[in-house]
Amino acid sequence: MGRTVRIEERLMDAATAMNGCGPAYVYRMVEAWIDAGIKVRFSYEVARTLGAAAPVLASEEHPAALKTAATAPAGCTIVRAVLAAAGA
């Protein structure tokens, strides 16, 4: 599925933030880039190519599905996503 790396214990909080919440936030941004491209009349395929990151291009999934897959129920990612959507 992925790679394993050893990190110092003092970096565990940062690693959790980067790998737990971070991917969903990136997918949210990519989703917004694609939506913006569609809004200015690019096709989904062109907008996805122009504004997408490697994981999105490597996947057949929509960025929203990737975001959902990276979001745990009742976890910090969904809490922050709700706050961000509310403008907080």
PyMOL CGO cylinders between C-alpha atoms (Angstrom):
from pymol import cmd
from pymol.cgo import CYLINDER

trace = [
    CYLINDER, 0.00, 0.00, 0.00, 2.70, 2.49, 0.90, 0.3, 1, 1, 1, 1, 1, 1,
    CYLINDER, 2.70, 2.49, 0.90, 6.15, 2.88, 2.34, 0.3, 1, 1, 1, 1, 1, 1,
    CYLINDER, 6.15, 2.88, 2.34, 7.29, 2.57, 5.91, 0.3, 1, 1, 1, 1, 1, 1,
    CYLINDER, 7.29, 2.57, 5.91, 9.73, 5.03, 7.42, 0.3, 1, 1, 1, 1, 1, 1,
    CYLINDER, 9.73, 5.03, 7.42, 11.24, 5.27, 10.86, 0.3, 1, 1, 1, 1, 1, 1,
    CYLINDER, 11.24, 5.27, 10.86, 10.89, 8.58, 12.61, 0.3, 1, 1, 1, 1, 1, 1,
    CYLINDER, 10.89, 8.58, 12.61, 11.90, 9.89, 15.98, 0.3, 1, 1, 1, 1, 1, 1,
    CYLINDER, 11.90, 9.89, 15.98, 9.22, 9.68, 18.64, 0.3, 1, 1, 1, 1, 1, 1,
    CYLINDER, 9.22, 9.68, 18.64, 9.25, 13.47, 19.04, 0.3, 1, 1, 1, 1, 1, 1,
    CYLINDER, 9.25, 13.47, 19.04, 7.98, 13.74, 15.44, 0.3, 1, 1, 1, 1, 1, 1,
    CYLINDER, 7.98, 13.74, 15.44, 4.95, 11.45, 15.87, 0.3, 1, 1, 1, 1, 1, 1,
    CYLINDER, 4.95, 11.45, 15.87, 2.44, 14.31, 16.24, 0.3, 1, 1, 1, 1, 1, 1,
    CYLINDER, 2.44, 14.31, 16.24, 3.70, 15.95, 13.06, 0.3, 1, 1, 1, 1, 1, 1,
    CYLINDER, 3.70, 15.95, 13.06, 3.68, 12.61, 11.21, 0.3, 1, 1, 1, 1, 1, 1,
    CYLINDER, 3.68, 12.61, 11.21, 0.10, 12.01, 12.31, 0.3, 1, 1, 1, 1, 1, 1,
    CYLINDER, 0.10, 12.01, 12.31, -0.97, 15.44, 11.05, 0.3, 1, 1, 1, 1, 1, 1,
    CYLINDER, -0.97, 15.44, 11.05, 0.79, 15.01, 7.72, 0.3, 1, 1, 1, 1, 1, 1,
    CYLINDER, 0.79, 15.01, 7.72, -0.47, 11.51, 7.06, 0.3, 1, 1, 1, 1, 1, 1,
    CYLINDER, -0.47, 11.51, 7.06, -3.78, 11.53, 8.87, 0.3, 1, 1, 1, 1, 1, 1,
    CYLINDER, -3.78, 11.53, 8.87, -5.35, 14.84, 7.88, 0.3, 1, 1, 1, 1, 1, 1,
    CYLINDER, -5.35, 14.84, 7.88, -3.01, 16.23, 5.26, 0.3, 1, 1, 1, 1, 1, 1,
    CYLINDER, -3.01, 16.23, 5.26, -3.99, 14.07, 2.29, 0.3, 1, 1, 1, 1, 1, 1,
    CYLINDER, -3.99, 14.07, 2.29, -7.68, 14.92, 2.63, 0.3, 1, 1, 1, 1, 1, 1,
    CYLINDER, -7.68, 14.92, 2.63, -6.86, 18.63, 2.64, 0.3, 1, 1, 1, 1, 1, 1,
    CYLINDER, -6.86, 18.63, 2.64, -4.75, 18.24, -0.49, 0.3, 1, 1, 1, 1, 1, 1,
    CYLINDER, -4.75, 18.24, -0.49, -7.56, 16.33, -2.21, 0.3, 1, 1, 1, 1, 1, 1,
    CYLINDER, -7.56, 16.33, -2.21, -9.97, 19.08, -1.21, 0.3, 1, 1, 1, 1, 1, 1,
    CYLINDER, -9.97, 19.08, -1.21, -7.73, 21.67, -2.88, 0.3, 1, 1, 1, 1, 1, 1,
    CYLINDER, -7.73, 21.67, -2.88, -7.37, 19.53, -6.01, 0.3, 1, 1, 1, 1, 1, 1,
    CYLINDER, -7.37, 19.53, -6.01, -11.14, 19.11, -6.11, 0.3, 1, 1, 1, 1, 1, 1,
    CYLINDER, -11.14, 19.11, -6.11, -11.52, 22.91, -5.90, 0.3, 1, 1, 1, 1, 1, 1,
    CYLINDER, -11.52, 22.91, -5.90, -8.99, 23.40, -8.73, 0.3, 1, 1, 1, 1, 1, 1,
    CYLINDER, -8.99, 23.40, -8.73, -10.93, 21.00, -10.93, 0.3, 1, 1, 1, 1, 1, 1,
    CYLINDER, -10.93, 21.00, -10.93, -14.23, 22.69, -10.05, 0.3, 1, 1, 1, 1, 1, 1,
    CYLINDER, -14.23, 22.69, -10.05, -12.72, 26.08, -10.92, 0.3, 1, 1, 1, 1, 1, 1,
    CYLINDER, -12.72, 26.08, -10.92, -11.53, 24.74, -14.27, 0.3, 1, 1, 1, 1, 1, 1,
    CYLINDER, -11.53, 24.74, -14.27, -14.98, 23.37, -15.05, 0.3, 1, 1, 1, 1, 1, 1,
    CYLINDER, -14.98, 23.37, -15.05, -16.51, 26.70, -14.04, 0.3, 1, 1, 1, 1, 1, 1,
    CYLINDER, -16.51, 26.70, -14.04, -14.43, 28.46, -16.72, 0.3, 1, 1, 1, 1, 1, 1,
    CYLINDER, -14.43, 28.46, -16.72, -15.57, 25.84, -19.26, 0.3, 1, 1, 1, 1, 1, 1,
    CYLINDER, -15.57, 25.84, -19.26, -12.78, 23.27, -19.33, 0.3, 1, 1, 1, 1, 1, 1,
    CYLINDER, -12.78, 23.27, -19.33, -13.95, 19.67, -19.54, 0.3, 1, 1, 1, 1, 1, 1,
    CYLINDER, -13.95, 19.67, -19.54, -13.52, 17.59, -16.40, 0.3, 1, 1, 1, 1, 1, 1,
    CYLINDER, -13.52, 17.59, -16.40, -10.65, 15.70, -18.06, 0.3, 1, 1, 1, 1, 1, 1,
    CYLINDER, -10.65, 15.70, -18.06, -8.78, 18.88, -19.02, 0.3, 1, 1, 1, 1, 1, 1,
    CYLINDER, -8.78, 18.88, -19.02, -9.43, 20.56, -15.66, 0.3, 1, 1, 1, 1, 1, 1,
    CYLINDER, -9.43, 20.56, -15.66, -8.22, 17.41, -13.87, 0.3, 1, 1, 1, 1, 1, 1,
    CYLINDER, -8.22, 17.41, -13.87, -5.02, 17.35, -15.91, 0.3, 1, 1, 1, 1, 1, 1,
    CYLINDER, -5.02, 17.35, -15.91, -4.29, 21.06, -15.50, 0.3, 1, 1, 1, 1, 1, 1,
    CYLINDER, -4.29, 21.06, -15.50, -4.92, 21.21, -11.75, 0.3, 1, 1, 1, 1, 1, 1,
    CYLINDER, -4.92, 21.21, -11.75, -4.27, 17.70, -10.49, 0.3, 1, 1, 1, 1, 1, 1,
    CYLINDER, -4.27, 17.70, -10.49, -1.57, 16.15, -8.34, 0.3, 1, 1, 1, 1, 1, 1,
    CYLINDER, -1.57, 16.15, -8.34, 0.09, 12.79, -9.06, 0.3, 1, 1, 1, 1, 1, 1,
    CYLINDER, 0.09, 12.79, -9.06, -2.17, 10.70, -6.75, 0.3, 1, 1, 1, 1, 1, 1,
    CYLINDER, -2.17, 10.70, -6.75, -5.24, 12.06, -8.46, 0.3, 1, 1, 1, 1, 1, 1,
    CYLINDER, -5.24, 12.06, -8.46, -3.88, 11.35, -11.93, 0.3, 1, 1, 1, 1, 1, 1,
    CYLINDER, -3.88, 11.35, -11.93, -2.87, 7.85, -10.86, 0.3, 1, 1, 1, 1, 1, 1,
    CYLINDER, -2.87, 7.85, -10.86, -6.38, 7.13, -9.59, 0.3, 1, 1, 1, 1, 1, 1,
    CYLINDER, -6.38, 7.13, -9.59, -9.65, 6.68, -11.40, 0.3, 1, 1, 1, 1, 1, 1,
    CYLINDER, -9.65, 6.68, -11.40, -11.42, 8.09, -8.33, 0.3, 1, 1, 1, 1, 1, 1,
    CYLINDER, -11.42, 8.09, -8.33, -12.83, 11.60, -8.12, 0.3, 1, 1, 1, 1, 1, 1,
    CYLINDER, -12.83, 11.60, -8.12, -10.89, 13.80, -5.63, 0.3, 1, 1, 1, 1, 1, 1,
    CYLINDER, -10.89, 13.80, -5.63, -13.98, 13.89, -3.40, 0.3, 1, 1, 1, 1, 1, 1,
    CYLINDER, -13.98, 13.89, -3.40, -13.80, 10.09, -3.12, 0.3, 1, 1, 1, 1, 1, 1,
    CYLINDER, -13.80, 10.09, -3.12, -10.09, 10.27, -2.26, 0.3, 1, 1, 1, 1, 1, 1,
    CYLINDER, -10.09, 10.27, -2.26, -10.86, 12.93, 0.34, 0.3, 1, 1, 1, 1, 1, 1,
    CYLINDER, -10.86, 12.93, 0.34, -13.58, 10.74, 1.84, 0.3, 1, 1, 1, 1, 1, 1,
    CYLINDER, -13.58, 10.74, 1.84, -11.25, 7.75, 1.93, 0.3, 1, 1, 1, 1, 1, 1,
    CYLINDER, -11.25, 7.75, 1.93, -8.69, 9.82, 3.85, 0.3, 1, 1, 1, 1, 1, 1,
    CYLINDER, -8.69, 9.82, 3.85, -11.27, 11.05, 6.36, 0.3, 1, 1, 1, 1, 1, 1,
    CYLINDER, -11.27, 11.05, 6.36, -12.05, 8.99, 9.47, 0.3, 1, 1, 1, 1, 1, 1,
    CYLINDER, -12.05, 8.99, 9.47, -15.53, 9.23, 10.97, 0.3, 1, 1, 1, 1, 1, 1,
    CYLINDER, -15.53, 9.23, 10.97, -15.53, 11.68, 13.90, 0.3, 1, 1, 1, 1, 1, 1,
    CYLINDER, -15.53, 11.68, 13.90, -11.81, 12.31, 13.37, 0.3, 1, 1, 1, 1, 1, 1,
    CYLINDER, -11.81, 12.31, 13.37, -9.89, 15.58, 13.29, 0.3, 1, 1, 1, 1, 1, 1,
    CYLINDER, -9.89, 15.58, 13.29, -9.96, 15.72, 9.49, 0.3, 1, 1, 1, 1, 1, 1,
    CYLINDER, -9.96, 15.72, 9.49, -13.74, 15.89, 9.21, 0.3, 1, 1, 1, 1, 1, 1,
    CYLINDER, -13.74, 15.89, 9.21, -13.95, 18.36, 12.11, 0.3, 1, 1, 1, 1, 1, 1,
    CYLINDER, -13.95, 18.36, 12.11, -11.52, 20.71, 10.35, 0.3, 1, 1, 1, 1, 1, 1,
    CYLINDER, -11.52, 20.71, 10.35, -13.23, 20.21, 6.98, 0.3, 1, 1, 1, 1, 1, 1,
    CYLINDER, -13.23, 20.21, 6.98, -16.57, 21.22, 8.51, 0.3, 1, 1, 1, 1, 1, 1,
    CYLINDER, -16.57, 21.22, 8.51, -14.98, 24.27, 10.12, 0.3, 1, 1, 1, 1, 1, 1,
    CYLINDER, -14.98, 24.27, 10.12, -13.30, 25.24, 6.86, 0.3, 1, 1, 1, 1, 1, 1,
    CYLINDER, -13.30, 25.24, 6.86, -16.56, 24.90, 4.95, 0.3, 1, 1, 1, 1, 1, 1,
    CYLINDER, -16.56, 24.90, 4.95, -18.22, 27.15, 7.52, 0.3, 1, 1, 1, 1, 1, 1,
    CYLINDER, -18.22, 27.15, 7.52, -15.49, 29.74, 7.03, 0.3, 1, 1, 1, 1, 1, 1,
    CYLINDER, -15.49, 29.74, 7.03, -13.85, 29.21, 10.41, 0.3, 1, 1, 1, 1, 1, 1,
]
cmd.load_cgo(trace, "trace")
